[in-house]
């Protein structure tokens, strides 16, 4: 089976969790996450991503409610589908929900879903979001079988967990990208949209975006916010957007 490559502009969704992490270190409301989201959009970001956790150690549930009122591009909420998360997303109705398999206490996402073992569970969760009209993406690794079976969960998109690519990029970028290219071809064949995120940065993003066919969106937070400490938010977002052209 073959696919037709459609040339698309990969969108940049800025994950603003790190803004909330800085705020929470001192309490209060500085820096203000709502203003940060507004500025990201003003400077060209095509989406805002947040990952609220039950312990609210960075983005809080209140932040999600407040952001819903001001985000004018794409609002993407990612997280583990515990009961509290499910209720929040179904109440807010963002443009997209991205499901990650890490438990609430995890420091950060560290793997993709096993779409074979967890297929029935994901079908149950995803059906609720789709009934509410929310586009659903699921975190997967660059594995052909995980991608192929992701289609059967009912997901609209996959989001590639890109840390393995990033870890191997400096040693052999062709080898690092190869499994993701193969998996992306399968995603195109079965009709899944493709997102990507985790540790992508100004060094490795361009090569990844150029090689992945029909990459719809990248979600970048830690690296982008860190770069902004040196270069400013407007300049930094501009640099990331340039890499995606």
N, C-alpha and C positions, 0 to 999 in steps of 0.2 A: 504494500500500500504506500502511496506517495502523498505528499501534502504540497499545497501551494503556499509559498512564503509571501505574506503581505507585509510591505514595508510600513511599520508603524513607529511612532515616536514613543519611546519608553517614558512613562511618567515617573516623576520623583515624588514619593510620599515621605515627608519628614517625620520621624518618630521623635516626639518631644518629651519622652520619659525623663531624659537626663536634666531637662529644665526643672522638672518637678523634684528630682533628686537633690539638686542644689537648694531649691526653696525649702524642702523638708529638713535640710541639715540645720537650719536656724529657726524654723517655724515662720509664721507670718505669711506674707504673700509676695516676697521678692526672691527671685524673679517671678513674674506673673505668667502662668502658662497660657492663659487665654490671649494675652498680648503677644506672647511668643508665637502662637499659632497664627494670629492675624498678620504678624510681620512675615512669617514664613510664606504665607500665601501672597502677600504684597510683593515679596522678592522673587516670586516665580514658582514656588512649590505647587505641584498639582494635587497634593493630598496631604492630610495630616493623619498620622498613626499614633495610637496610644495603646499601652498594654497595662491595664489596671490589674492589680493582684489583690487578693483578699486582705492581706496585711497592710495594703495601701502605702507601701514604703516609697513609692514614687507617685505615679498618677493615682489620684483618688477617684472614687465613684462620683463625688461631687464635681471634680474636674471634668469628667466625661459629660455630665449633664450640662455644665457651663459651656463646654466646647461645642456641643451640639447646636447651641444657639448662634454661634458665630462662624463656624467653618462653612465656607462657601464653595470649596472644591470637593474633593472626595474625603469622607470621614471613614477611617478604617480602625476598627477596634479588634485587637488581637488578644488571645488568652486561652487558658485552659477552661473547658466548658463545665465548670462546677455549677451548682445551682444558682449561686449569687451572680456569676458571670452571665449565665443564660438569661436570668431575669433582667439584668442591666441592659444587655444587648437588645432583647425583645422590647423593652420599654423605649430605648433610645432610637432604635431602627436606623443604624448607620447605613451608609452605602454598601459597606463590605464588613464582614466579620472574618477574621483569620484565626483558625483553630490550631493551637499548638499543644503538643502532648506532654509538656513539662508540668509537674504537679505545682500547686500554689507556692510551696516553700522553696522551689528551685531558684538559684541565683539568676540564671538566664537560660534561654532555650538551648538545648544541647543535642537534639536529635529530631528526626522527622517521625511522623506517624507510621506505624506498621499497618498499612492499609489492607493487608490480608487478615491478620489476626483481629484487628479492631474494626473490620468492615461493618458489621451489624450495629455496633455502638455508634459509629460515625453516621450511618444511615439514619438512625433515630434522632441524633442531634441535628444533623443538617436539614432533615425534613422540617423541623420546627422553624428554622431560620428561613428556609425557602418559602414556607407557607406565609411568612411575614413579609416576603418580598425583599429579603436581604441577600445580596450576593455573598456566597460562601467560598472561602479559600482554605485549604488545609496545608500545613507545613509538611513537606516531604524531603527526603534526601535525593541525591542524583542517582536514583536506582530505577531502572526500566520497569521492573515488576511492581514496585511501589506506586509508580506513576500510572501504569496500566490499570491497576486495581483501584486507584483513586477515583477513576471514572465511575465505578460501581457504587461509590459512597453517596453519589448525588451532588458532589462538589461542583461548583462552576469553574474554579481555578485551583491550581496548586501554587504554593510558594516554596521555592527551592531554599533549603537550609544550606547556605553557602560557606559555612566555616571550613569544611574540608577543602573546598576550592581555594579559599584564602590561605589556609595553612600550607598548601603545596605550591602556591603561585610563584614564589621566589625561586624555588628549586627547579620546577618544570611546569610552566604554565600550560603547555599543550596537554600534558598528562593530567593536570589538575582540572582542566575544562572538559576533557573528553567524556566522562560519564554524564555530565550535565547536558552536553549537546545531544547525546544519544537519548537521554530521558526527555529532553525537550521535543525531539522529533516525534517520540511516541505521544507526548501530550498533544501536539498538533494533530496527529493522526486520529486520536480519539475525541478531539474537540474540547480539550481543557485549556483554559487561559493560563498564562504563566506569569507569576510574580516571583520575586527573589529578595532575599535579605539575610543578613547576619554577617557583620564584620566587613562588608563591602566598603571601600574607601576610595580616595582620589588616586591611589596607585593601581588598584586592581579592577576598578569598576568598568573602565572603557573596554578592556579586553573581554570581560564577561558579557557586556551588553552587545558587543559586536558579534559574538559567536553564538548567542542563544537566539534561535529563530522565533520571532514574534513575542519577544519579551515585553509584556504589557506594562509592568510596574516594578520599581524597586523601592523598598522601604529601608531607610537609612537613618540611624539615630546617633549611636555612640560616637562614631567617627566624625559625622557631620557637625555635631554640637561641639566636639573637641576641637575640630578645625576652626570653628567659629570663634573660639576663645582667642585664637591668634589672628585671624583674618577678618573677623566680623561676620555676622550672619548673612548679610546681603551678598558680600563677595563670595562667601563659601557656597551658598546655594547656587550662585551663578556659575561657579566652577563645576559643581556636580551636574548642573543642567547642560553645560557645554560638553561634558563627557558622554552625555546621552543623545546628543544630536547625531 
